[in-house]
């Protein structure tokens, strides 16, 4: 996964969480949204996206909107893939090097 591809997926995960926070409180629609979000997150992040299935079991559709599960999954996968930390140092441009 490229760095650009990762951050585009992260942005989509944030949009999913914002959608869940704002419109996820509507009865039945919120539960359907949680199910569709789980399928989308599985497609984006693989098996880690299945963690989002816990939101389907919140029948009140209230608590799960305040926990950014999709964003947390994206950050976990990014951490596991080395998108942060030592692996994220900027690459030196050979045109500006002093060698």
N, C-alpha and C positions, 0 to 999 in steps of 0.2 A: 504494500500500500504506500503510495507516495504521500509526502507531507501535505500537498495541496488537496489530494483526495481525502485524507484524514480530516482536515479542517472543514471541508465541505460537508462531510458526513456528520461532524460535530455540530455544525450550524443547523443541519436538518434535525438532529436530535434535540437541540435547544428549541426549535420551532415546535416539535412534537410536544415537549413539556409545556411550552407557553399555551398551546392549543388545549392541552389537558387542564391547565390551571384556569383558563378563561371559560371554555365551553364544556369542560368535562363534568360540571355539576348538574347538567340537565339529565333527569332520570332516563334510563334506557340508552339514550345517546351516549352518555359517559361510558357505560359498560361496552357498548359497541366500539367506541373510540379506543378503549383500552385493548380490546382484542385486535383491532386493525393495527394499532401501534405496535403490538407485540410481533405481528407478522412482518411489519416494515423494519423493526429493529433487528429481527432475526435475519432479514435479507441484508441489512447494512453491516451488522457486527458478528454474524454467525451465532453459535450456541449461547454466547454471552447475552444476546438480545432476549433470550427466553426468560431472563430474570424479571422482565417486565410483566410476566403473566400474573404476578401477585396482585397487580392493580385490578384485575378482573374480579378478584375475590372480595374487594371492598365494595359491598353492595350499596353503601351510602353514597358512593361517588364523591365523597368529600375529602377524606384524608389523603388519598393518593394524588390529588392535584397539587398538594403542598410539598411532595417529595419528588424531586426532579430525577426520576429513575432513568429516563433515557439519557440525560446528560451524564449521570454517574456511570452508566454503562459505557458511554463514549470515552469518558476520561479514563476508565479502567483499561479499556482496550488500547487507548493511546499510550498509557503508562506501560502496559505489557509489551507493546510493539516498539517501545523506545522513542516515542515522539517527544518526550520531555527528558530533562536531565542531561547527562553527559552526551548522549547521542544527538542532542538538538543544538549543538554548537554551530555557529555560522561557518560556512565554507569560505576559506580564503580565496579571494580572486587573484589569479596569477598576474593580471594586468596591474594591480596595485601593490604587489609585493615588492619589497625593497631588495630582493636578491639579485 
